[in-house]
């Protein structure tokens, strides 16, 4: 390797080598494209980012960057960046906007929102946060201060149903304690595509002897590292989990002490799972009975075992919440809850990071109690969601906008909002067009901002301050590494200015972002100033990680004080308390008449490593890795239909159809078709009915509906 001192200044500039002589500085920040927020070394010259690399000292990402992060400069400086506040000229269908000042934008926003509040009540305004998520506490505080109960987020179709299933079963959430796990059941997760910062640790654990059981309909990059692959028909996870429980109970492999002392409803659960023999489950799931038995024995006989699932694949079904309850019940059944190498319960700190810090972000959000306010969106249809999640179920937002019942929703204030995430996205678009006032804030001009009356430009992490806490004992505070692009501003500045324009008189907002974060962190004994001393992040000295098996002293935060195989909350609501399995609403078994015309199971939204929802389709580096919208089908199914690789095909469901290209691949099981969502010009969410959803969580059945693929070449 060459010594930098021997290079000419021209060679150093060409190599983008930092130093006083080149004028290139390395500044620390984080990537904001997806949720993992990997550490970045930004090479900055003359106020421009000229190169990015992973930050080696970031304890979460360890110097790695995925393809999305590597394309960060294209993301920052893209022509679609919104550079000034924009006011629509003409009606909702107009494509013309005029640039206005921030002062004018705040006056217009406050005037419209106050008018609607005066005429219809504050509940007629819904506040929505899509992506990124870091500003949610601030938007919820704004929403409640305004007087509206209708704070909504994209978690209405992402993680919240997974959390809901855990809360109904254990009273709180847990995560696999990967450091000491002997056996990991990886259920509908593909960390090499969706969670790259954890993938290295997973593969390292396998190299050191951890047994891996993979469950899911796809062959993934992890499959070759697994002891076995249980390749299920999409939507049948619950049947598989119950069959594994059948083996574990019938063979006496369950943890008798834990079950007898710390669980409720075991006998009813035991009686129910007798129906799910491995052979019976094979006919439902397509997983061979002998493989189900092997997996159950390996999981139950391992001294320390855990389950890792994706944020939403197990719950994106019309039977998803009960499916996930069946899956996570295996943890308690085998005594692996809140123990080393099993599942560990660590209270969340700001923002949703399990690291042992005592913070008060929940109190910060509740600037005003929602008690006495009208019911949240969707609360009458999904009372369990409303009881435990304390936010509107936004899947129902378009229905209430269109019907005006039980009261009108006349305006939406959206941050990072993407209407294409809704099931029946065309239905959501129609609803947004009925609003009196739609205001959105985003980095880019998107399909949603183009519908808006007022569009506000916000910053990336490279241009703003942000606190970031990671799972475990690591956190950081970022400072801007470049000036904001155009007139873009931090979301927090926008929120606090809007609060002031609405005369909400918020004493914390008036002090600014840093003061708000210090207030949230105060119980931990930590301040922003502590993090500012370590630009690349640091180990958190305050607080401590809790002990294992806390339930032995404290019980479980459920109505019974125990882990509940039979949920008290569901039972009291007149719903099925056991994690019972039902077929997806549309499936080859439940609707054979529909399956005659649409014989393939369509599953949508699985990750591609270069895309994160719609955010990186616009980037040349990432888009060229997969330029065309494609439906993936197994070669066996393709041959039956006379379809060849790259053919133009019609992908149809009972609702609608798309014309896309066919990709033939063995990664998809026979009888299944798969398509990534959010491709420009081929929105697969238009193919699902807006009311095709789980009755308890409200979650859409994105990953198990019926379709057909036909050649149109």
N, C-alpha and C positions, 0 to 999 in steps of 0.2 A: 504494500500500500504506500502511495506517495505521501511524503511529509508536506503538509499544507504550506509550510514556510518556503518550500522550494518552488511553489507554483507562482506564475505571473498573476497580476491582478485580473487580466483577461480570463485566464484559466479558472481562477476562483469565482469570478462572476458567472462564467459558463456553468460551473459546477454548483452554483448557488450555495457557496460556502460562507457561513456567517463569520463576521469579524468587523472590527472597526475600519479596516482598509476597504472592505466591500460595501460597508453601510448596510449589511444585512443583519437583522436582529432575529433571535429566536424568542418567540413569545408563547406562553402557555395558555391553552384554552381547551375546550371540549367540542366534539362533533355534536351537532343538533339534528342530524337527519333522522335517526331512529331513537329508540328509548334508552339505549345502553350508554350513550354519551361517553364514548371512548376518549381518552386523553390525546391531545394533539399538540405537536410542536409546530407552530406557524412561523415560517420564514418570511419576514416582512422587510421590504425595501421601499423607501419613499412612500410609505403608507399603503402599499399594495402587498397582498399575500402572493408570493411567487412560488412557494412550495409548502407541502404539508407532510409531516411524518408522525407516526405514533409516538406518544410520550412514554419512555421506558419506565419512569417512576410512577406512572398511574397504576395503582394496585389492582384495578379492575380489568384494564385492557392490556397491561404489560407490554406496551409499545406496538401492539398490533393495530392495523386498520383494515377494514374490509373494503370491497370495491366501491361502496358508497362513500366512505370517508376519504378514500384516495381521490375521488372526483370532486372534492370539496371546493376547489377553486372555480370549477364550472358551475357549481351550485351557488356560490357567493355572487359571482359576477354575471349571472345569466340575464339575458335580455328581458325575461319575464319578470324580473324583480320589480315590485311596485316601488316607485321612487318618490311619490308625493301623494297626499290625500286626493281622492278622486270622487267627484259627484256626478251621478248619472244624469245625462241630458235626455229627456224624453221618458217614455214609459218603460216598464220592466223589460220589454223585449228589445229595447234599444241597445246598441253596442257602443254608443258614444258616451265618453266621460270627459269632464273638464277638471283640470288641476285646480285645487283650492288650497288655502293656507290651513295649518293646523288649528289656528284660532277659529277660523270659519267652520272647519269640520266639527269642532267641539260644540260650537253654537248650534249647528244644524242637528247634530245628534241629540243634544240635550233638549232642544225644542220639540223634536218629534217624540222622543220618549216621554217627556213630561206631558205632552198633549194626550198621548194614549193612556198614560197613568191617570190623568184627570178624568178622562171620558169613560174608561173601561176598568180602571183599577190596575195596580202595578202587576198583578198576576197575568195581565194580557201581554206582558213582555217576557220572553224566555231568553236566558243567557246560556250560551253553549260554548264549550271548549272541546276542540278536536285534538289536533296535534300541532305543536308539542304540548306536554302536559304540565310543565313546571309552574304555570301560572294559575292552576285551578283554584288554589286556596284564595287567591286574590280576586278571581272572578266570582267565586261563590260569596265572598264577603260583600262585593259590590252588589250582587244580585239580591241578597237578603237585606242589605241596607236600603236598596231601592224599594223593597217591600214585596218582591216576587218570590214565590216558593220554587219557581221553575228554573233551577240550575240543572243543566243537563250536560252530559259529556259523551265522547265516543266510547267510553266504557260500557255504554248501553249495548254495545255489540262486541266488546273486547273482553277484559279480564273480570268484570264484576260478577258474572254468573258463576265463574270458577270459584271466586271468593265466597259467593252466596252459598254454594254447595258445602264448602268447608265450614262456614259459620253455622249452618243448620245442623251439621254433624258433630262438630267439635266446639263451636262457640267462637272460634277464632281461626286464623290462618297459620299455616306452617310451611316450611320449605325443607327440601332434602338437605341433610347435613353431609355433604359430599366427601368431606375429609376422611370419614371413617366408614363409609358404606361398603359392605361386602357384596351386595346385590342391588342393582338399580333397575327398576321397571320404567323404561322410557316410553311414555304413552302419548302417541300422537304429537311428537316433538321432533324437530330436526335442527338441533343447535348449530350445526355447521352452516346452515342457511339463515337461521333466524336469531341466533344468540351466539355469535362468533366469539364473544369475549369469554364465554364459559366453555366453549367446545374444547379448547386446549386442555383444560383441567379434567374434562370428562374422559378424553382419550388417554390422558396420563394415568388416570385412575384405573382404566381398563388394563393398561400396560403393567400396572402394579398389582393386578389380580382381581379387581372388581369384576363380578359377573354382570353382564348387561343383557337384559331381555327387552327387545324392541317390540312395540305394539303399534300398528297403524296400517293403513291400506297401501302405502307407498314403499318402494325400495328407496332408501336414502343413503347418503354417504356414510351414515353410522351403521347401516345394516351389516356390513362385512366385519364389524368389530363386535357384533352381538353373538351371544351363545345361541340364540334362537330368535326368529322373527315371527310374531303372531299377526298374520296378514288378514285383518278383519274387513268385512263389508262395512263401508261407512255407515255410521249411525247405530252400530251394534255393540259399542264398548260396554254398555251396561250388562248385556247378556254374558259377555266374556268375563267381566269382573265377578259376576254372580257365580259363574261356573268355577272360577278359581276359588271362590269362597266355599263352594260345595266340596271341592277336593280337600281344602285346608281343614274344614270342619269335620267331614266324614273320616278323614285319616288322623284326626286328633292332633293336627299340627298348629292349632291356634294357641294363643297365650291365655291359658285358663285363668291365671291370677288377674290379669288386666281385665279380661272380659267379665269375670264374676264381680270384681270390686268397682270397676270404673265405667261400666257401660249400662245403657238402658235399651231394652227391646231386643236383646240377643235371641231369646227363644223364638220370637215371631220372625226375626230375620233368619234364624237357623231353619225354621219350618219352611220359609219361602224359598230359600236357595236350594232345597232338596229337589225342586222342579228343574233346576238348571244343572243337570248332569253334563259331563263333558260331551257326551254324544248328542244330547239335546242342543247344547250350545253350538256344536259343530254345524248343525242344520240351519242355525240362525246366522252365525258369524262367518262361516266357511273356514274357520280355523280347525285343523284336525284335532280330534279328541285327545290323542296321545300327546300332542304338543301342549294342549291346555293343562294336562296333568303334569307334564314335566315342568312347565313354567310355574305352576302353583307350588309344587314341591320345592323347586329351587328357591323361590321367593320366601316361602315359609320356613324352610330349614336353614336359611342364612342367618347367622347370628345378628347381623344388623342389615336391615333392608329399607329401601326408600322408593318413592315414586316421583318421577319428574314428568310433568305434562307441559304442553304448550299453554299459552295464555288463554286460548279460546277454542282450539280444535275439538276438544271433547264436549263443549257446550254449544257449538254451532249446529245444533240439531233440534228438531221439535220435541225430542225426548232428552235433551242434553243435560239439564240440571240433575235429573235422577240418575242418568248414566254416570255423571261425575261423582255423585254421592256413592254410587256402587264402587267406583274405582278407589276413592280415598278411604272407604270403609276397610279396605284390605290392610291399611296401615295400622289402625287400631286393633283389628282382628289378630294381627301377628305381634302386637305389643311393641310396635316400632314408633309410637307417637311420643314426641318430645323426649327423645333419647339420643345419645351420641351415635352417629352413623345411621340414624333413622330420620325422623322428621323433627325439626327443631323449631320451637316457638320463640321468636324474638319480637317484642313489640316494635311497631313501626315508629320511626321518627320522621321528621320533615326531610324530603317529601317521599313518603312510602318506602323508606329505606330501613330494613331491619338491622339496626346497629347498636341498640341498647341505650341510645340517648333519650333523655326525657325532654320532650318538646311539647308545645301547646298550639300546634297548627289547627287542631280541631276547634279549640277555643277562638283562634284567630278567625276562622271561617264564619263562626256564628256571631257576627257583629250584632245580629238581631235574631231572635228565635223565630222559627217558622211556625210555632204554635199560634193558632188563631188565623193563620193565612189560609186561603182556599187550598184544596187538595192539589198535590203535584200532578203533572202530566202522567197519565198511565196508572195512577194509584188505585183507581177503581177496578182496573183490569188485572193488575199485578200487585195485590196488597202485600205479599211477602217481600217483594223487591222494595216497596215503599217503606216497609217497617225496618228493614236492615240496611239499605243503601242510602237512605236519606237524600236522594236526588231524583229528578224526574227520569222516567224511562223514555228516552228520546225516540225509540222506535215508534211510539204512539204520537209523537209530535205532529206528523203530517195529518193524521186522522183528526186530531183536535183542531188544527188550523182549518181543515176543510169543513168540519161539521159545526164548529163554534160551540161544541158541547164538551163538558158541562159549562164552560165559559169560553169566550173567544180568546185566541192567541193572535194578536195583530202585529207583533213585531218580534224579530229575533236579532239578538246581538251575538255574532259568532266570531270566535277566535280560532283560526286554523280549521275552518269548517269545510267538510267535503260531503256534499249531499249524495255522492255516489257510494258512500258507505252504507246507506239505508237499503234494506230489502225493497225491491221495487223502486229503484232510484228514480225512475221517471215519475212515479207517484209523489215522491218527495219534492222533485222539481216543480211539479204542478202546485203543490202546497205552498212552496216558497213564493211562487208567483202570485199567490192570493194575499200575501202580507201587505199591510199598509206601509211598513218600513223595514227593510232588511239592511243591516249594517254588518260588515265583516272586516276583520283585520287579518292580514296574511303577508307572507314574504313575496308570493308570486300572484300574478293574474291567473286565476283558475276558473273552472266552469262555475264554481259557486260565487266567486267575487264578481264575475261578469253578470250575474243575476242581481247584484246588490245595488241599492240606492246610494250607499256611501261606502267607500273602500278606503281602508287605512293601512299604510305601509309599516311593517314591523321589522325588527332586526333579527339576525342570527346570533348564535352564541359568540361569534367573532366580533360582534359590534355592541355587546351589552354586558352588564354584570349579571352573575347568576351564582347561587349556591347550588352545589350538587353533593348529595350524600349517596354513598354506595352501600350495598349489603356488606356487612362486616364493619371493620373499624377504619374506614377511609372516607375522606371528604375533601372538598376544595371550594374555593371562591374564584370565579373568573373576573377579570377586567377586560375591557375591550382591547383587542389587538389591532384593530383598524377603526377609522371613523365610520359612522353609519353610512350605508349606501344611500345616496340621495338624501331625502328628508325622513327616512325611516327612523322609527324610535322603538325603544324597548316596550314590550307589551305592558309592563308594569307602569311605565310613565303614562301610557294611554289610559289605563284603568284608573289611575289616581287622578288624572286630569278630567276624565269623564265624571268621576265622583264629585270633583269640585264644581264642574259645570252644572251638575244636577243638584248642587247645594245640599249634599248629603252630610256634610260636616263631620267627616271621619277623622278623628284625632291621630290615628296611626298613619293613614294614607297621606296626610298632610306632611308627615316627616320623611317620606321617601322609602325606597325599597330596603336600603340597608337597615334603617331603624326598625322596619317591620320584621325583618329577619332576626335582628337582635332580640326583639320582643318575643318572637316564636321560640328562639333558642334559650331564653333566660332560665328556665328550670334546669337546663343541662349544665349551667355554669360556663357555657362557651359563648363567645362573641364572634362576629364576622372578622374582627381584628385578629383573632387567633389564626384564622385561615389565611388572611391576607399575607401573613409572613411566609407562606409556603405556596407560591404561585402554581406549582405543579401538583399540589395536593399533599396531604399528610395523614399519618395515623392519628385517629381521634383519641386524645388522652382522657377526655371527660367521659363519665358514664362507665358502664361495665356490661358485659354480656351476661344474661341471666343464667341460672342453673338449669339443668335438665330435670325432667319429670316434676314440673311445678304443680301438676294436678294432684300429686300425693298430699300436698298441704292445702292447696287452694281449690281443688276440684276443677271443673270445666265451666266456662261462662255460658252454659246452656240453661234452660229452665229447670232441668233435673239436676244440674251440677255434674253431669256425667257425659261421656261420649254417647251420642244418641244414634244407634242403628235405626231406631224409630223416632222420627223428629217430633218433638212436642209442638213446635211452632206450626209445622205443616198440619199435624193432626188437629190442633185447635182451630185452624182455618178451614177445616173440612176437606183437606187435601190428603192424598196418600202419604202416610208418614214413613213407610219403608222405601228404600231405593229400588222401587219396582221397575222392571223393564217393560217398555212398550215399543212397538215398531215405530219408526219414523212415520209421520203423517202420510207421506207418499213413499212407497217402497214396493219391491216385487212381491212381498208377502201381504202387506196391508191393503194395497190397491192393485191387484192383478189386472183389473180392467184398464187402468192407466198404463201399467207396465207393458201391456200388449203393444201399445203404440210408442211408448217411451221406455224401452227395456234396459237402458243403462242408468246406473246410479251416478249422478253428477255431484262432484265435490269441488268447491271453489275456494280460492283465497289462500292456498298454501304458499309458503314463502319461496321466492327466487332470491338468491343472495345479493343480486345487484339492485333490487327494487324494494322500496318500503311504501306500500300503498301506492299513491300516485306521485310521490315526491321526486323520484329520480328518473321518470320516463323522459323528462325534458333534457337530460344530460347526455351529450353524445357518447361519452365513454361507457356509461352504463347501458344506454338504450341499444347500442350496437351489439351488445352481448346477447340480446334477445329482442330483435327489432320488431317482430310481427306478433300480433295476438294469435295464439294457437290453442286448440283443444288437444289434450294428450289422451290417446287411447292405446290400448294394448294391441299389438300386431294381430292377435287372434280375432279380435272384434273388427279390426280394419279389413282383414282378408274377407270376412263374411260380407262386408259392405262394399267391397271393391275399391277401398280407399288406399292410396299410396302416400308416402311421405311428401309433405308439402302441398297436397291437394287442397283446393278450396272446398270447404264443407259447410253444411248448414247444421249448426248446433241449436236444437230446439227443445223447449220444455212446453208443458201445457199452457204457459203464459205467453211466450214469445220466442223469437229466434235471433241468432246472429250468424253472419257469414265470416268465418275465420279460416286459418290454415290448420291442417292436421299434422300433429307430431306423433309418430308411432314410437312407443317406448315400452319396454318391459317393466319400467319402474311403476307403471299403473297396472293394477290387477285386471284380469279379464272381467268384463261386466261393469267396469268403472270408467268414467270419463272425468278429466280434471282440467280446470282452467284457472289461471291466475286472474285476479280482479284488477279493475281500474285501468286497463289498457285504453289509451285514447282511441275513440272510434269503435270500441268493442267492449261495452260495459256489461259484464256478465251478470251484475246485480239486477239488470232489467229483466232477467229471465226468471226471477223468483217473485212470487206474489208477496205484496207488502204485509199480509197477515199470516204468512207461513212461518210460525214461530212456536217457541216453547211456552206452554200455558202458565208456568210458574215464574220464569225469569223474563219472559218476553223476547228472548233471544231468537234471531232468525235461524232458520234451518239451512244455512249456507252450504253445509257440507254433506247433506243427504237429501237430494230431491231426484226426480227422474227426468231423463232426457233421451234424445236420439241424435245420432250423428250420421249425416248422409252426404254423399259426394255431390258437388254441383259443378265439378270440373267439366 
